[in-house]
């Protein structure tokens, strides 16, 4: 009996110790539930409704009709999805290549390296709307760079890159590149600094040149950082609204309308929140599917060999 009584306080102490981690994360878990789970459930609920604040007499349960309309009777959905895919592929490919090149450059030892790193990383600290303002000034046909190019005999006066269907895509790509490249440069530089210098010394002794060292030492070591950064940036670029909305407004003639921008226009301008919620649900499923597929195919977290 005495042994049982002695064990009881010890068992209670162990039980309290096991509960402590759950109590500590409970506030964060509740906040996540409130700010993530609730909006997701709300969007799913409204995706099954006809909910237009300008036509309240038509509001009510719609079932799957919103989703049927998306896939069978909405060419703008397919156009915006096609543009979103094109936008993401071009942006991620260029941002990764330029960001990797800059990371390799500022990882070298040279005079002024600290200042060079600050200049490379500085665009990442600029907000999307401010980035748009900068590039709208640069693209201004009266006072921007097109005027000076025209002075040099390149192009014509008054030509707006953002109004021309042939140039608007690459003009927007360039503006987003300026903002997005530092993200890759920061992450890849951090991982580059963790590569032991002995590996490069041994490779040099064995006669490996810079190119072989890049493909057999640097890139294999950066694999997980590249996979994670490209996935995160792809999701952000897919959901890009601020830059394109303020830079082009989705124009000209809807040519630069991404799927999230189409959702925003449908909900905020068209007041059709039920259909906008259905579009959001479809976009979420697309992102979730390709994120899981990308991680599986890239074998993220696996051996680097």
C-alpha positions in Angstrom: 0.0 0.0 0.0 2.8 2.4 0.9 4.5 1.7 -2.5 1.2 2.5 -4.3 0.7 5.7 -2.5 4.3 6.8 -3.3 3.9 6.1 -7.0 0.6 8.1 -7.2 2.2 11.6 -7.0 4.9 10.5 -9.4 2.3 9.3 -11.9 0.4 12.6 -11.6 3.5 14.6 -12.2 4.3 12.6 -15.3 0.8 13.1 -16.6 1.0 16.9 -16.1 4.4 16.9 -17.9 2.8 15.1 -20.9 0.0 17.6 -21.0 2.2 20.6 -20.8 3.3 20.7 -24.5 -0.3 20.6 -25.6 -1.3 23.4 -23.3 1.5 25.5 -24.6 0.6 25.1 -28.3 -3.2 25.4 -27.6 -3.3 29.3 -28.0 -1.5 29.1 -31.4 -3.7 26.2 -32.5 -6.9 28.1 -31.6 -5.7 31.1 -33.5 -4.9 29.0 -36.6 -8.3 27.4 -36.3 -9.9 30.8 -36.1 -7.9 32.5 -38.9 -7.4 29.6 -41.3 -9.9 26.8 -40.8 -12.9 29.1 -40.4 -12.3 31.1 -43.6 -11.7 27.9 -45.6 -15.0 26.3 -44.3 -16.8 29.6 -45.1 -15.5 29.6 -48.7 -16.5 26.0 -49.2 -20.0 26.8 -47.8 -20.5 29.9 -50.0 -19.2 27.9 -53.1 -22.4 25.9 -52.8 -24.6 28.9 -52.7 -26.0 31.5 -55.1 -24.8 34.6 -53.2 -24.9 38.0 -54.9 -25.5 41.0 -52.7 -26.9 42.9 -55.7 -29.5 40.2 -56.4 -30.6 39.0 -53.0 -33.8 37.4 -54.4 -31.7 34.8 -56.2 -29.6 33.8 -53.1 -29.9 30.3 -51.9 -28.5 26.8 -52.1 -27.0 26.1 -55.6 -25.4 22.7 -55.1 -22.7 22.0 -57.7 -24.1 24.5 -60.3 -21.3 27.0 -59.6 -18.7 24.3 -60.3 -20.5 23.1 -63.4 -20.6 26.7 -64.7 -16.8 27.0 -64.1 -15.8 24.0 -66.2 -18.5 24.1 -68.9 -19.7 27.7 -69.3 -16.8 30.1 -68.4 -14.1 30.7 -71.0 -12.6 33.4 -68.8 -11.8 30.8 -66.2 -9.7 28.8 -68.7 -8.1 31.9 -70.0 -7.1 33.1 -66.6 -5.9 29.6 -65.6 -3.8 29.4 -68.7 -2.3 32.8 -68.1 -1.6 31.9 -64.4 0.3 28.8 -65.5 2.3 30.7 -68.0 3.0 33.5 -65.5 4.2 31.0 -62.8 6.5 29.0 -65.2 8.2 32.0 -66.7 8.6 33.8 -63.4 9.9 30.9 -61.4 12.3 29.8 -64.1 13.8 33.3 -64.5 13.8 34.1 -60.8 15.6 30.9 -60.0 18.3 31.2 -62.6 19.0 34.9 -61.9 18.7 34.3 -58.1 21.2 31.4 -58.2 23.6 33.4 -60.3 23.5 36.3 -57.9 23.8 34.0 -54.9 26.9 32.4 -56.4 28.3 35.9 -57.2 27.9 37.4 -53.7 29.1 34.2 -52.1 32.6 35.0 -53.4 35.1 37.1 -51.5 35.7 40.5 -52.9 35.8 44.2 -51.9 32.4 45.6 -51.3 30.7 42.2 -50.9 28.5 43.5 -48.0 27.2 46.5 -50.0 26.6 44.2 -53.0 24.5 41.8 -50.9 22.5 44.7 -49.5 21.8 45.9 -53.0 20.8 42.4 -54.2 18.4 41.9 -51.2 16.9 45.4 -51.0 14.0 44.9 -53.6 12.6 42.1 -51.3 11.9 44.8 -48.6 9.8 46.9 -51.0 6.0 46.3 -50.8 4.1 45.1 -53.9 2.2 48.4 -54.4 5.4 50.5 -54.0 7.1 48.2 -56.5 4.2 48.8 -58.9 4.5 52.6 -58.5 8.2 52.4 -59.3 7.7 50.4 -62.5 4.7 52.5 -63.6 6.9 55.5 -63.4 9.6 53.7 -65.4 7.0 52.6 -68.0 5.3 56.0 -68.3 5.3 56.8 -72.0 5.9 60.5 -71.3 8.5 60.5 -68.6 9.7 56.9 -68.4 12.4 54.9 -70.0 10.5 54.4 -73.3 10.9 58.2 -73.9 14.7 58.0 -73.5 14.8 54.8 -75.7 12.8 56.8 -78.3 15.4 59.6 -78.0 18.1 57.0 -78.8 16.1 55.9 -81.9 14.7 52.7 -80.3 10.9 52.5 -80.4 8.5 55.4 -80.8 7.4 58.3 -78.7 4.2 57.8 -76.7 4.4 54.0 -76.8 3.0 52.4 -73.7 4.5 49.0 -72.9 1.6 48.3 -70.5 -1.1 49.0 -73.1 0.4 47.0 -75.9 -0.8 43.4 -76.0 2.6 42.4 -77.5 4.7 43.8 -74.7 2.5 43.9 -71.6 3.4 40.4 -70.5 7.1 40.8 -70.5 6.8 44.3 -69.0 4.9 42.8 -66.0 7.4 39.9 -65.9 10.3 42.3 -65.6 8.7 44.2 -62.8 8.0 41.0 -60.8 11.5 39.7 -61.5 12.9 42.8 -59.8 10.9 42.0 -56.7 11.2 38.1 -56.7 14.8 37.5 -57.5 16.1 38.5 -54.1 14.0 35.8 -52.4 15.9 33.1 -54.3 19.2 34.8 -53.8 18.7 35.0 -50.0 17.7 31.4 -49.5 20.3 30.0 -51.8 23.1 32.1 -50.4 22.2 30.9 -46.9 22.5 27.3 -48.1 25.7 27.9 -50.1 27.4 29.1 -46.9 26.8 25.7 -45.3 28.7 23.8 -47.9 32.1 22.7 -46.5 35.0 24.4 -48.3 36.9 21.1 -48.1 34.7 19.6 -50.8 35.7 22.2 -53.3 39.4 21.9 -52.3 39.3 18.1 -52.8 37.5 18.5 -56.1 40.2 21.0 -57.3 42.9 18.7 -56.3 41.2 15.9 -58.4 41.1 18.2 -61.4 37.4 19.2 -61.3 36.8 22.6 -62.9 34.2 25.2 -61.8 31.5 23.8 -64.0 31.9 20.2 -62.7 32.0 21.6 -59.1 28.8 23.4 -59.8 26.9 20.3 -61.0 28.4 17.7 -58.7 28.8 19.6 -55.4 26.9 22.9 -55.4 23.6 22.0 -57.1 23.2 18.6 -55.3 23.7 20.3 -52.0 21.2 23.1 -52.9 18.5 20.6 -54.0 16.2 20.9 -51.0 16.6 24.6 -50.9 15.7 24.9 -54.6 12.7 22.6 -54.2 11.3 24.5 -51.2 12.0 27.9 -52.6 10.5 27.2 -56.0 7.4 25.6 -54.4 6.8 28.6 -52.1 7.4 31.1 -54.8 5.2 29.3 -57.3 2.3 29.4 -54.8 2.9 33.1 -54.2 3.2 33.9 -57.9 0.0 31.9 -58.7 -1.8 34.0 -56.0 -0.2 37.2 -57.2 -2.8 40.0 -57.2 -1.3 43.2 -55.9 1.3 43.8 -58.7 -0.8 42.8 -61.7 -3.9 44.5 -60.3 -2.2 47.9 -59.8 0.2 47.6 -62.8 -2.2 46.4 -65.5 -5.6 45.9 -63.9 -5.7 42.5 -65.7 -5.6 44.3 -69.1 -5.3 45.1 -71.8 -8.6 43.2 -72.7 -8.0 40.8 -69.8 -4.7 39.5 -71.2 -2.9 39.6 -67.8 -5.8 38.4 -65.7 -4.6 35.6 -63.4 -7.1 33.2 -61.7 -6.9 35.0 -58.3 -7.3 38.3 -60.0 -10.4 36.9 -61.8 -11.7 35.8 -58.4 -11.1 39.3 -57.0 -12.9 40.9 -59.9 -15.8 38.5 -59.6 -16.3 39.0 -55.9 -15.4 42.6 -55.4 -16.5 44.2 -58.6 -19.2 41.7 -59.7 -20.5 41.1 -56.1 -21.0 37.4 -57.0 -19.5 36.0 -53.9 -20.9 32.5 -54.4 -19.2 32.0 -57.7 -16.0 33.7 -56.5 -15.9 31.2 -53.6 -16.3 28.3 -56.1 -13.4 29.7 -58.2 -11.3 30.0 -55.0 -12.1 26.4 -54.1 -11.0 25.2 -57.5 -7.8 27.2 -57.3 -7.1 25.8 -53.8 -7.5 22.2 -55.1 -5.2 22.9 -58.1 -2.5 24.3 -55.9 -2.8 21.5 -53.4 -2.6 18.8 -56.1 0.4 20.2 -57.8 2.2 21.0 -54.6 1.9 17.4 -53.4 2.9 16.1 -56.9 5.9 18.4 -57.0 7.2 17.4 -53.6 6.7 13.7 -54.5 8.5 14.0 -57.9 11.3 16.0 -56.5 11.8 13.6 -53.5 12.0 16.6 -51.2 14.0 15.8 -48.0 15.6 12.7 -49.5 19.2 11.9 -50.0 21.3 14.4 -52.0 23.4 11.7 -53.6 
